[in-house]
């Protein structure tokens, strides 16, 4: 069965993806901060405030970019027909 996506919820999708991006940034920021705190001369380590700044930056930029992307999709779907995909039921 073919299904077509006619509209993306801008706020809901942007909210979910921005939180996922902020949380996933911690996977890189926390280990990087630990490595940089032990590397190099004393006091030249990675600024600790970046542990907060990077996830917040990812949250804001993720929200904005996904919101713009969803909005553009909703505008362009009238002209392009939207995304199509097929799915089938699978027995348990």
N, C-alpha and C positions, 0 to 999 in steps of 0.2 A: 504494500500500500504506500503510495507517495503522499508525503505531507509537505506543506509549504509554510514557512515562517512568515507571517504577515507583519508582525510588529514585535519589537523588543521593548520591555519596560525599562526606560532610561534610568530612573532612580534606583530601582531594585537591583538591576544588573550592575550598575556602577558601585552601589553600596557593597554588594557581595564581593566583587572582584577587588575593590580597594582594600577591604579587610584582609582578603587572602594575600594580596601583594604585601601589605604591611607585615603580616605574620611570617610570610616566607622570607622577607628581607632579614628577619632575625636569624635565620639559618646561616647567613653569611656575615652579618654584622657582629654577632656575639663571638664567634671563633676568631674573626679578624681582629677584634678588639683585644682579645686575650693574647694572641700572637704578638700584636704590636706593642702591648704593654710590657712584654719581656724582651723585645728586640731593641737594639740600638742603645745609645747612651741614656743615662738616667734622666727622666723628665721629657724625653723626646718621643714618648709613646703616642698612641692613637688617642685623640680627645674623647673622653668618656661621654660627653654630651651627644656625640654622634650616634650612640646606641639608641638614643631617643629621636634624634633628628632624622636619621635615615628612614625608620619605619613611618614617621609622620610624613616625610616627603613622599614616600611610596604611596601612602594612603591618599594624600591629596592629589598627586599626579595620576595615580591609578583611577581615582574617581573621575577626574576631569577627562582623561583620555577615553575611558569606557563610556562615559555619558555622551561625549561627542560622537564616538563611534556608533553607539546605538541610535542617536538622533539622526546621524547621516544615513544609517541603514533604513530607518523609518521613512526618511524623505525619498531615498533612491528606490525603495521597494516598489513604488508606484510605476517606475519606469523600467525596472529590470526584472520584476516578477518575484524576487526574493529567493532565499535559499530553499532548495528542495532536498529532501532525503527520503529514503525508504526504510521501513522497519517491518519486522514480522514478529509474531508471537512465538515464543519458545516454550516448549513444554518443560515442566519442572523435572 
